Amino acid sequence: MSHDVAAAIERVRERIALACQRAGRDPSSVQLVSVSKGHSEQLIRVAYDAGMRVFGENYAQELAAKATGLGDLPEIRWRFIGHLQRNKIKLIERARATVDTVDSSRLAEAISTRAAARGEKVEVLVQVNIGDETQKSGCKADELPALVESVRALPNVTLRGLMTVAPHLEDAEATRPFFAALRELAEAQNLPELSMGMTHDLEQAVEEGSTMLRIGTAIFGPRPAMKP
Ligand SMILES: *Cc1c(COP(=O)(O)O)cnc(C)c1O
């Protein structure tokens, strides 16, 4: 294999450890989610064998297929990190995925209603469009308190924290204020989980308090061209 996934995971773990050292944090306080969108089940198995357990996927259909194909891996866990349409919720149910991209009370209600029918609870994060970018999903910062309140009122979802895709800036240091802003929003809402930081800016995210990194490229290498 041209790309050594196990070695790449080692390097990511070293980056996290160094950032934790700078921030005076325990590396075990940062969860590493392997973002496997666009990559094969075979490559996911390699990452699993190298110790990864939590995988992030962006497309409902792709997640459903992979969760079925990898159903023999006893400890695999899935996080849905893409934009979720309400009519696709049923596709990701068998994967028992968390939904890290709740950005409307309508979506949260639909997730809760379907979970109630199965007698289950679904863990969710609320996605915040922290850079207020027109092309990105996520609720606006000023809409967050109302959304958090309505999600918390639902019986079959458990709100664990916030998630954001920060603006992609050439200089990763420039991303820092966005991460700090998300942390402040989470603190104000008393939410423990902060899903922020990707390949390009994981150090800044860890130093600003991320509890969950979503890493694709640094683990699996560049993504193959996506189907349209
Ligand atoms: C693709 C993706 C990632 C991973 O990005 P990398 O730069 O490859 O680490 C993280 N989060 C979300 C929401 C993504 O869509």
PDBQT file of the ligand as one rigid body, heavy atoms in Angstrom, charges set to zero:
ROOT
HETATM    1  C1  LIG A 301     -13.981  16.081   5.357  1.00  0.00    +0.000 C 
HETATM    2  C2  LIG A 301     -14.281  16.619   6.698  1.00  0.00    +0.000 A 
HETATM    3  C3  LIG A 301     -13.332  16.598   7.739  1.00  0.00    +0.000 A 
HETATM    4  C4  LIG A 301     -11.908  16.094   7.557  1.00  0.00    +0.000 C 
HETATM    5  O1  LIG A 301     -11.143  17.051   6.908  1.00  0.00    +0.000 OA
HETATM    6  P1  LIG A 301      -9.566  16.840   6.670  1.00  0.00    +0.000 P 
HETATM    7  O2  LIG A 301      -9.101  18.188   6.282  1.00  0.00    +0.000 OA
HETATM    8  O3  LIG A 301      -9.417  15.834   5.579  1.00  0.00    +0.000 OA
HETATM    9  O4  LIG A 301      -8.961  16.381   7.949  1.00  0.00    +0.000 OA
HETATM   10  C5  LIG A 301     -13.724  17.053   8.985  1.00  0.00    +0.000 A 
HETATM   11  N1  LIG A 301     -14.976  17.520   9.213  1.00  0.00    +0.000 NA
HETATM   12  C6  LIG A 301     -15.890  17.575   8.245  1.00  0.00    +0.000 A 
HETATM   13  C7  LIG A 301     -17.246  18.117   8.554  1.00  0.00    +0.000 C 
HETATM   14  C8  LIG A 301     -15.582  17.137   6.958  1.00  0.00    +0.000 A 
HETATM   15  O5  LIG A 301     -16.513  17.224   6.005  1.00  0.00    +0.000 OA
ENDROOT
TORSDOF 0
